[in-house]
Amino acid sequence: NGQINFKRSYLEEKLNGNTKYLNAGGDIRLPSIMFGLFEGRMGVGITTRLRILGNFSNVSEPIARVITQKMGFQDIQNQEYTHQTANAHFNGFGEIGFTLGGTLIDQETDFVKVGISVKRLVGLYNTYIQIDNSSYEVKPTSDLLSHESGMLQVDEINVKYGTTRNDGLKNFQMTPAWLFGNASPGSGWGIDVGAVYEYRPHINKYTYTEKGIRHYDANQNKYLYRIAVSLIDVGKVNFKNPYYLLQNEVHATNKQISTNTFKNSKTLEEIYYDVNAALGDQINEAPLAKSVLPTSFQASIDYAIKKNIYLNALWVQNLINASAFGMKAESNFTITPRYEHRFYELSLPISIMNRYRSPAIGLAGRVGPFWLGTDHLLGL
């Protein structure tokens, strides 16, 4: 019938008492333009894209089990769980990037280029929940007519939660008020900066002369090794449009939440009102949610072992605290051997992912401009 059948039995629990994390995301590259200046020594560009990011962080193991297992799962029933925490953030936003880059040093064997991108952020969607120092118990239910298999008996809950209205996506317009004003659900600015150093001891092998003028061969890598460092996604999206943002803070005791609580909910906006009804006590907050970008430091070195054969090392370090309000990057370290040709490429990334806790091996290939691959081959 064309549907993906993903069963819970495919998931394996790793019960070690540690807090849990999950990162997911995707982006859609939209039309962009870039062009060179000063005989290619400088470049400017305008880029556009749509980004979708989701994070679970600092999630207590018992809460993770409630999320991944049904409440009828007997292993989690009839136990009291105290001092529970969880953070979840989901964001959708557009980017308009203005990029300037150029060659800083070109002394043949030593080559340095730098770049900076300033990004206008248009917040379209935000949903979040922050649970702190809460306690609950999963109770079995015996009412067969309720179609329930379990119920949360919440002894104490301290939670902040919110979402943007569904109209935030429906009402989007390509107008100055939406792109650069305050008509969108959220707005903000971000910045990326980076630099690249190349050591080129055999630069003369990659030059040619045309009409008496010496040129570099643009179709070949000229370095023995290349070092790159960058600071990515510094900034935040401020969701402050009161028309679109729904937000509450609740401190309550002796509440019950069942699967029936959300049985008629079809959107997250409807779930928001169902949670209000279930928890009762509410402190309506001012419509303001500053969602930080997934700021990260990235460093890499690429070494040319021999013609067409390279070895790359990449380090990505998340710089956002697990308890911070907003998005987080995935910390990882990857070693990638690759064969690179002008028209095709094959690489084998070997990584330690998930905050340096999970090893993985991948496989990727390129033919012309088309790429296909995965960073977790054994997980397919």
RAFENTA-V769636 format. One record per run of one state. SS is the DSSP state (~ for helix, > for strand, _ for the rest). FROM is the first residue (numbers start at 1). LEN is the number of residues. If there is no record, write none. Layout:
BEGIN
ss from len
SS FROM LEN
SS FROM LEN
END
This chain:
BEGIN
ss from len
_ 1 7
~ 8 3
_ 11 9
> 20 18
_ 38 4
> 42 18
_ 60 1
~ 61 8
_ 69 5
~ 74 3
> 77 1
_ 78 2
> 80 27
_ 107 3
> 110 30
_ 140 4
~ 144 3
_ 147 4
> 151 14
_ 165 2
~ 167 4
_ 171 5
~ 176 4
_ 180 6
> 186 14
_ 200 3
~ 203 4
> 207 4
_ 211 2
> 213 4
_ 217 8
> 225 15
_ 240 5
> 245 14
~ 259 4
_ 263 5
~ 268 12
_ 280 3
> 283 2
_ 285 4
> 289 4
_ 293 3
> 296 11
_ 307 2
> 309 10
_ 319 7
> 326 1
_ 327 5
> 332 9
_ 341 3
> 344 10
_ 354 4
> 358 4
_ 362 1
> 363 5
_ 368 2
> 370 5
_ 375 2
~ 377 3
_ 380 1
END
